[in-house]
């Protein structure tokens, strides 16, 4: 078994080395441009720029918070910052890099404790939910850019992985612990944000308004007699509209399940 694992490791290492060689070749030939973060780290030389990337990110976040991600355009952002639209291209290549800056900026709002894995995972999930509810556009932006590779997001991953070091897990299991927590959190908060958007789109003031709107469908379902378990939940359930209760319950189940499965 050990020989097989060593062989697999050697193959992965060799593949990585070949990829690095190809990367360096493409970079030397000018076929591969430096990433946003590489450019930022090497941007201390030359005259002082009129704007900072942080100013750009903050302005874009403010627009998205107020009007949604679709409102963030190069023209709109330039107007807000008081520069020419083409002037922004001195700092970014386009909207995707704006999204990277935005996601990295809001990621700084998550402050993880220096604790054990469960304390860290719990804090991450709760704070990420809060972040997403404050900035609902993040769900959409995450689908556009590799946000986890930005400095602040990578720092969170590093802190998370550090909290499970020394527990006897291999690196895949270490990452899967927080991948599972992250998947649950994003799924739960996406559903919560979608529900809010449904209320806003239909100009419903509360969940009671939504219930009244869906009453004809609910009445049909109850009277059909074909869905007894769901009917019981609709009649007897006391937390069906309590997103916070549902999140708390689900998070505890996820963390308990990880602990039981991995013995940590």
Secondary structure as UniProt FT lines:
FT   HELIX           2..28
FT   TURN            29..30
FT   HELIX           36..41
FT   HELIX           53..67
FT   HELIX           69..71
FT   HELIX           74..81
FT   HELIX           85..90
FT   HELIX           95..107
FT   TURN            108..109
FT   HELIX           117..134
FT   TURN            136..137
FT   HELIX           138..142
FT   TURN            143..144
FT   HELIX           147..149
FT   HELIX           151..163
FT   TURN            164..166
FT   HELIX           171..201
FT   TURN            202..203
FT   HELIX           207..213
FT   HELIX           215..224
FT   HELIX           228..236
FT   TURN            240..241
FT   HELIX           243..262
//
